[in-house]
Amino acid sequence: MFILENIWLILFIAWGIPLTFYRSKFRKIVYQTDSWTINVKPYFWKELKALFGNMYPDDRNYLKFRNFYRFYLIIYLLLFASYLTFNKNSNMNELKIGSTIPAFSLPDQNGILFDINSVLGKKNLVIYFYPKDDSPGCTAQACSFQDQFEVFKEADAVIIGISGQSVESHKEFALKHRLTFTLLSDEGNKIRKQFGVPTNLLGLLPGRVTYVADKTGKVIYIFNSQIQATKHVDEALRILKESK
């Protein structure tokens, strides 16, 4: 499933290996050196002239590696463009402010099926997608939500955390950090895709996004930040207070 979902990214990375090799050979020819350090030096103008021009027309080695470099570079750029297009299309149904929270059901950390309709239209919702149980950022975020649990309760809001790990993983995570709010297991990332949650690092890292919805089920705020994990809590509380 991961391979199919990320096929363009995998091809992009795999194709970059021979491209790196031919570029290294080409730069050594152009700059007339055998030192590997030429690959990390910020010299580009002469390389570009040699790549798109004909700097050494009588040097067969130069011509060979120039043509290989051109070929691999063109395919590399096409793969990258395909990845960007595919990734953009996969997020066409991305929830935005004003969107309505879609209906869904997932098992919680206790293995009990949680139906969003049980709270939709009755409570304010703070639904946050996170990458992985017990990772440093996700632990800090979850514990911060737990620390403010009563404050969210006073705002008549329900906290729901969603990630792709199993029910067992969620259970261990909740017990270890004494989390009392709902954690839903989205194995296969079906609901993550339904929300159109963006990814990070060219699709390698699941996004960290929080959606705040009012009692009508309408999204009133979205906060997207992979690095500022605990700020998701502050932002959710701020919006809930402002929306009173």
Secondary structure, 3 states (H helix, E strand, C coil): CHHHHCHHHHHHHHHHHHHHHHHHHHHHHHCCCCCHHHHCCCCCHHHHHHHHCCCCCCCHHHHHHHHHHHHHHHHHHHHHHHHHHHHHHHCCCCCCCCCECCCCEEEECCCCEEEHHHCCCCCEEEEEECCCCCCHHHHHHHHHHHHCHHHHHHCCEEEEEEECCCHHHHHHHHHHHCCCCEEEECCCCHHHHHHCCCEECCCCEECCEEEEECCCCEEEEEEECCCCCCHHHHHHHHHHHHCC
